[in-house]
Amino acid sequence: MTNFDRFFIYRAPRAKIRRLKALYRLKSKESFMDTQGFLNKFAAHKSNYLVGFITDPATALFLLVWEVFVLRTNPLAITGAFVGGVLSWTLLEYIFHRFVYHKGNTLAHKGHLMHHESPKLLLGMPWFITSGVFWLLWYVLAVRLELQLVISVFSGLMIGYFIYCTFHHVEHHYSIANTWFRGLTKHHNIHHSLRDVNFGVTNRFWDRVFGTTYRKETYKPKTVPREARAVARP
């Protein structure tokens, strides 16, 4: 756990906050949740990026263990719910990428613009947000309400997200000989050049369904959003 992580768990005294800001090169009057400061000093921090590859599958495993040994749900039903969660993620991946990462003026949108400008930058959703959301849902739905199968679906969603993060990392940092994966990498690389097509990262199915697959003979370039031009400007 880094000093920055501890800030979100404990109430840090003012002197400690000043030291943390100095450590992460934040200006004295800059808030920790200042958009650019947050992205540069935490979301793009290597430790945050790597911790997520541990906490995400660990949380998914915990949800399954709770479903099996505490709620005592039928194993076949758990398997079906889990697989349904994984498959559901593929659609959520498309929706988030197209309508959240590329729309509006949110932290997610600004962070994604940074990724487009520096594809090899180790930039990721803060690990405590992704895991924290599912831990909260677990407490409400599984501990308090004791609903069966719901957390198995959530476990599948989280594994789907983990697969997405893994695929995305490999597509930008490694060259895989597998023909299918090379095609998927090419699909994603086109998206980095043409931001209104090819939103799928782990699959191309939903791009085909919604007509956003790049086709050279029919593609018509769209105007680049003003904020994207601002980021691209040196």
LUMDO-21777 format. One record per residue (C-alpha): residue number from 1; z, x, y. Coordinates in steps of 0.1 Angstrom, whole numbers, plus 5000, padded with zeros to 4 digits. Layout:
   pos      w      u      v
   NUM      Z      X      Y
...
//
This chain:
   pos      w      u      v
     1   5000   5000   5000
     2   4990   5014   5034
     3   5010   5012   5066
     4   4984   4987   5079
     5   4990   4965   5048
     6   5027   4965   5053
     7   5023   4952   5088
     8   5011   4919   5074
     9   5041   4916   5050
    10   5070   4928   5071
    11   5079   4922   5107
    12   5073   4956   5122
    13   5093   4968   5152
    14   5074   4975   5184
    15   5077   5013   5179
    16   5061   5010   5144
    17   5034   4988   5158
    18   5025   5014   5184
    19   5024   5041   5157
    20   5001   5019   5136
    21   4978   5014   5165
    22   4977   5051   5171
    23   4970   5057   5134
    24   4941   5033   5134
    25   4929   5044   5169
    26   4935   5010   5185
    27   4939   5009   5222
    28   4974   5000   5235
    29   4964   4966   5247
    30   4941   4958   5218
    31   4953   4932   5193
    32   4953   4939   5156
    33   4932   4907   5152
    34   4907   4917   5179
    35   4874   4911   5161
    36   4858   4945   5165
    37   4891   4964   5161
    38   4899   4944   5129
    39   4865   4950   5114
    40   4863   4987   5123
    41   4899   4996   5114
    42   4906   4974   5084
    43   4878   4954   5069
    44   4857   4986   5069
    45   4886   5007   5057
    46   4879   5023   5023
    47   4913   5014   5009
    48   4908   4977   5016
    49   4874   4978   5000
    50   4886   4994   4968
    51   4919   4975   4964
    52   4898   4943   4962
    53   4882   4955   4930
    54   4917   4955   4914
    55   4934   4925   4930
    56   4905   4901   4924
    57   4902   4904   4886
    58   4940   4908   4883
    59   4945   4874   4901
    60   4918   4858   4879
    61   4935   4871   4848
    62   4969   4858   4860
    63   4955   4823   4865
    64   4941   4822   4830
    65   4974   4835   4815
    66   4993   4808   4834
    67   4969   4781   4822
    68   4973   4792   4785
    69   5010   4800   4783
    70   5026   4778   4809
    71   5004   4748   4812
    72   4994   4751   4775
    73   4959   4737   4780
    74   4934   4735   4752
    75   4916   4769   4749
    76   4882   4752   4745
    77   4888   4732   4777
    78   4899   4764   4795
    79   4868   4782   4784
    80   4845   4754   4797
    81   4864   4752   4830
    82   4862   4790   4834
    83   4825   4792   4827
    84   4819   4763   4850
    85   4838   4782   4877
    86   4816   4813   4872
    87   4784   4793   4874
    88   4797   4774   4904
    89   4802   4807   4922
    90   4764   4813   4922
    91   4759   4783   4944
    92   4789   4792   4966
    93   4775   4827   4970
    94   4742   4813   4983
    95   4759   4788   5006
    96   4783   4813   5021
    97   4756   4840   5025
    98   4731   4817   5042
    99   4753   4794   5062
   100   4785   4814   5069
   101   4775   4851   5070
   102   4743   4843   5089
   103   4755   4815   5112
   104   4780   4810   5140
   105   4803   4834   5157
   106   4829   4840   5131
   107   4846   4872   5118
   108   4826   4869   5086
   109   4793   4866   5105
   110   4801   4897   5127
   111   4812   4916   5097
   112   4780   4908   5079
   113   4760   4920   5109
   114   4778   4953   5106
   115   4768   4954   5069
   116   4731   4948   5078
   117   4732   4977   5102
   118   4750   5000   5079
   119   4744   4988   5043
   120   4763   5017   5027
   121   4794   5010   5048
   122   4824   5001   5026
   123   4830   4968   5043
   124   4847   4939   5025
   125   4866   4907   5029
   126   4903   4917   5033
   127   4918   4917   4998
   128   4949   4898   5009
   129   4928   4869   5021
   130   4908   4864   4990
   131   4937   4868   4966
   132   4961   4850   4989
   133   4940   4819   4990
   134   4940   4817   4952
   135   4977   4824   4950
   136   4984   4796   4974
   137   4962   4772   4954
   138   4980   4783   4922
   139   5014   4776   4937
   140   5004   4741   4949
   141   4982   4729   4921
   142   4996   4747   4890
   143   5033   4753   4899
   144   5042   4722   4919
   145   5017   4696   4906
   146   5011   4712   4872
   147   4974   4702   4871
   148   4955   4715   4841
   149   4921   4732   4842
   150   4920   4735   4880
   151   4932   4771   4880
   152   4908   4780   4852
   153   4879   4769   4874
   154   4894   4790   4902
   155   4897   4819   4878
   156   4860   4816   4871
   157   4852   4814   4908
   158   4872   4846   4914
   159   4855   4864   4886
   160   4821   4852   4900
   161   4832   4867   4933
   162   4842   4900   4916
   163   4808   4901   4899
   164   4791   4895   4933
   165   4810   4924   4949
   166   4802   4947   4920
   167   4765   4938   4920
   168   4763   4942   4957
   169   4780   4976   4956
   170   4757   4988   4929
   171   4726   4975   4947
   172   4734   4996   4977
   173   4749   5028   4961
   174   4732   5033   4928
   175   4698   5032   4912
   176   4698   5013   4879
   177   4670   5017   4854
   178   4673   4982   4840
   179   4641   4962   4850
   180   4660   4930   4857
   181   4685   4947   4879
   182   4659   4967   4898
   183   4641   4934   4905
   184   4674   4919   4918
   185   4679   4950   4940
   186   4644   4947   4954
   187   4651   4910   4961
   188   4683   4919   4981
   189   4666   4948   4999
   190   4640   4925   5012
   191   4668   4903   5026
   192   4680   4933   5046
   193   4646   4935   5063
   194   4640   4898   5066
   195   4673   4880   5071
   196   4661   4844   5066
   197   4650   4849   5030
   198   4665   4861   4996
   199   4701   4851   5001
   200   4710   4855   4964
   201   4728   4887   4954
   202   4737   4882   4918
   203   4707   4859   4910
   204   4675   4845   4924
   205   4679   4809   4911
   206   4692   4792   4942
   207   4666   4809   4965
   208   4639   4793   4943
   209   4656   4759   4944
   210   4660   4758   4982
   211   4627   4776   4989
   212   4641   4807   5005
   213   4625   4832   4981
   214   4603   4857   5000
   215   4566   4853   4994
   216   4543   4876   5013
   217   4514   4852   5015
   218   4534   4824   5030
   219   4562   4841   5049
   220   4563   4835   5087
   221   4587   4858   5107
   222   4615   4840   5127
   223   4631   4852   5159
   224   4660   4876   5153
   225   4693   4861   5166
   226   4705   4875   5199
   227   4737   4888   5184
   228   4718   4907   5157
   229   4697   4924   5184
   230   4728   4933   5202
   231   4743   4950   5172
   232   4710   4968   5165
   233   4709   4981   5201
   234   4721   5018   5202
//
